[in-house]
Structures are given as C-alpha cells and as structure tokens.
Amino acid sequence: MRPSLVLDLKRSAIREAVSRFRAVNPRIFGSVLHGTDLDGSDLDLLVDALPGATLFGLGGLQDELESLLGVHVDLLTPSDLPLKFRAKVLAEAQPV
C-alpha cells in the first residue's frame, strides 16, 4: 500500500505515538508530500525532539510507527537533515 494512503487512515494514531516518545510536531516531507509515493515507498517523517528525548526513544518511535503503518518510516529531526536541503524541507513540510 502507498504510504500516503496509510497516512490518511492513521493520522491520529501517528500523532498519539509521537507524543508518547518525547517528540512533537510530526510533519511529512518527500514523496508522500509531493504525491509521488508508490507501493514500497517509505514515509518521510520529521519530528521535533523534546528535552530528554534519546536516540533510543526515537528509534522506538520509528519501530512503533513502522509496525502501526506497515511501511518503512524514515524518522528524522531537523538537525538530522543535511544542510544543503534542510531549509527547503523545513519550509515545505506539512503537519500530519
């Protein structure tokens, strides 16, 4: 199934999972945002980590989202984005 279809069905569950893992402001970017995702595409998801969030916790969030959605999730924070396209992604990203 295309990640964009799964996203439409599970938006509230995604937001709820993000809040349980010390993160906020989940946003999509990439192929799902641009409407070019296909079966087998991943879901590019950007979150802001709250103080006290750990890499272990964010990894747990990514694992939970992949189980919940049945698609690969590329979970990043703004600082994970390469500088060469960070500003563009941040400007385009849309809330879940």
C-alpha positions in Angstrom: 0.0 0.0 0.0 1.2 3.5 -0.7 2.3 5.4 2.4 0.1 8.3 1.6 -3.0 6.1 1.8 -1.8 4.6 5.2 -1.1 8.2 6.4 -4.7 9.2 5.6 -6.1 6.3 7.6 -3.8 6.6 10.6 -3.1 10.3 11.2 -4.4 10.4 14.8 -2.5 7.2 15.7 0.7 8.7 14.4 0.2 11.9 16.4 -0.6 9.9 19.5 2.5 7.7 19.1 4.8 10.7 18.6 3.5 12.3 21.8 4.4 9.2 23.8 8.0 9.2 22.7 9.0 12.8 23.8 8.6 14.3 20.4 6.2 16.9 18.9 5.2 18.5 15.6 5.1 15.5 13.3 5.4 16.5 9.6 5.6 14.8 6.3 8.0 15.6 3.5 9.4 13.8 0.5 7.4 11.7 -1.9 4.2 11.5 0.2 4.1 15.3 0.4 4.6 15.6 -3.3 2.1 12.9 -4.2 4.8 10.8 -5.9 4.9 7.9 -3.5 4.3 4.3 -4.7 3.8 0.9 -3.2 7.0 0.2 -1.4 7.9 3.9 -0.8 8.8 5.0 2.7 7.1 7.7 4.8 9.5 10.6 5.4 8.5 12.0 8.8 10.1 14.9 10.6 9.6 15.5 14.4 11.0 17.9 17.0 12.6 16.0 19.9 11.7 17.4 23.3 14.3 17.8 26.1 15.1 14.4 27.5 14.4 12.5 24.2 17.0 10.0 23.4 18.1 8.2 20.2 16.9 5.0 21.8 13.5 6.6 22.3 13.3 8.0 18.7 14.3 4.5 17.4 11.5 3.1 19.4 9.1 5.6 17.9 10.3 4.7 14.4 9.8 1.0 15.1 6.4 1.5 16.6 5.3 3.6 13.6 6.6 1.0 11.1 4.6 -1.7 13.0 1.5 0.5 13.1 1.6 1.6 9.5 3.1 -1.4 7.7 5.5 0.8 5.7 9.1 1.8 6.3 9.4 5.1 8.1 12.3 7.4 7.7 12.1 9.4 11.0 14.3 12.5 11.3 14.7 15.6 13.4 15.6 18.9 11.7 19.2 18.6 12.8 19.4 15.2 11.0 18.7 16.8 7.7 21.7 17.7 5.5 22.4 21.4 5.5 22.2 21.5 1.7 18.4 20.9 1.7 17.4 21.4 5.3 15.8 24.9 4.7 13.8 23.6 1.8 12.5 20.5 3.7 11.6 22.7 6.7 9.8 25.2 4.5 7.8 22.5 2.7 7.0 20.0 5.5 3.3 19.7 6.3 1.7 18.6 9.6 0.5 15.1 10.0 
